[in-house]
């Protein structure tokens, strides 16, 4: 499973199960993810790659703020 920066993913395990996040970086078997609400861009969550389900959607991270990130991810929560 190849995850890249800006990819929208869904958490499959943990207390954040079912929520959508954006991948900020990938290092080894872990990814740093943020949603702009519970996990801000300044303090992303470290999540095991096996606990993430990729989507086909990307978010442009250049100049993005927590508020913009929340608004982008809101459309994914509504579709579910």
Legacy VTK file of the C-alpha trace (Angstrom):
# vtk DataFile Version 3.0
C-alpha trace
ASCII
DATASET POLYDATA
POINTS 80 float
0.000 0.000 0.000
1.710 3.159 -1.205
0.780 6.314 0.679
1.995 9.726 -0.430
1.857 13.250 0.932
-1.583 14.840 0.494
-3.514 11.564 0.147
-6.859 11.361 1.970
-7.045 8.216 4.131
-9.543 6.618 6.500
-8.541 5.274 9.917
-9.431 1.591 10.339
-8.395 1.125 13.980
-8.148 3.031 17.228
-10.308 5.715 18.761
-10.244 7.637 15.486
-11.664 4.677 13.509
-13.858 5.731 10.597
-12.574 9.310 10.428
-10.804 10.806 7.430
-7.317 12.322 7.571
-4.663 13.687 5.213
-1.201 12.131 5.070
1.505 14.684 5.866
4.483 12.340 5.565
5.408 8.655 5.522
8.380 7.223 7.414
8.991 3.488 7.455
5.840 1.683 8.533
4.143 4.802 9.893
2.429 7.891 8.533
1.854 11.286 10.097
-1.794 12.262 9.626
-3.891 15.315 10.484
-7.535 16.327 10.215
-7.350 19.968 11.335
-9.656 19.435 14.319
-8.496 16.806 16.789
-5.108 16.477 15.110
-3.745 19.820 13.954
-1.091 20.287 11.303
1.349 21.377 14.031
0.906 18.128 15.997
-0.014 15.266 13.638
-0.807 11.719 14.760
1.629 8.892 14.061
-0.381 5.976 12.672
0.595 2.495 11.520
0.124 2.060 7.764
-1.829 -1.162 8.329
-4.488 0.874 10.154
-5.119 3.223 7.217
-7.316 2.737 4.165
-6.345 4.820 1.164
-8.766 6.739 -1.021
-8.250 8.073 -4.533
-8.463 11.715 -3.416
-5.595 14.147 -2.902
-5.416 17.472 -1.065
-2.955 20.194 -2.056
-1.010 20.970 1.135
0.763 24.145 -0.018
-0.490 26.999 2.164
-3.210 24.909 3.811
-4.419 25.825 7.310
-6.269 23.738 9.874
-9.552 25.431 8.974
-9.115 24.749 5.244
-8.205 21.152 5.992
-11.340 20.696 8.131
-13.522 22.099 5.353
-11.999 19.800 2.737
-12.374 16.688 4.908
-15.946 17.607 5.892
-17.196 16.499 2.469
-15.764 13.004 3.003
-17.491 12.582 6.383
-20.807 13.635 4.847
-20.512 11.039 2.054
-20.026 8.190 4.500
LINES 1 81
80 0 1 2 3 4 5 6 7 8 9 10 11 12 13 14 15 16 17 18 19 20 21 22 23 24 25 26 27 28 29 30 31 32 33 34 35 36 37 38 39 40 41 42 43 44 45 46 47 48 49 50 51 52 53 54 55 56 57 58 59 60 61 62 63 64 65 66 67 68 69 70 71 72 73 74 75 76 77 78 79
